[in-house]
């Protein structure tokens, strides 16, 4: 029984390897596609982006060379309605 399982698995596990080799062989043997003429393309001659993007704004400097960090907001304690009823 174990021998047949071993033989079956050896055959089944070789199939993906054979398929990969067949695909690679097919891709290598393909002829390259002919490039379309640039003059008769019919596309727009305008560039897709008329100007380069502007850089993002710099983040504020912290530490000894910049302003100190903004203070944290005041903390408030929220009481639930149960606690108000008990008091």
Secondary structure, DSSP 8 states (H G I E B T S, - for coil): -HHHHHHHHHHHHHHHHHHHHHHHHHHHH--------STT-----S-SSSS-----------STTS--------------HHHHHH-
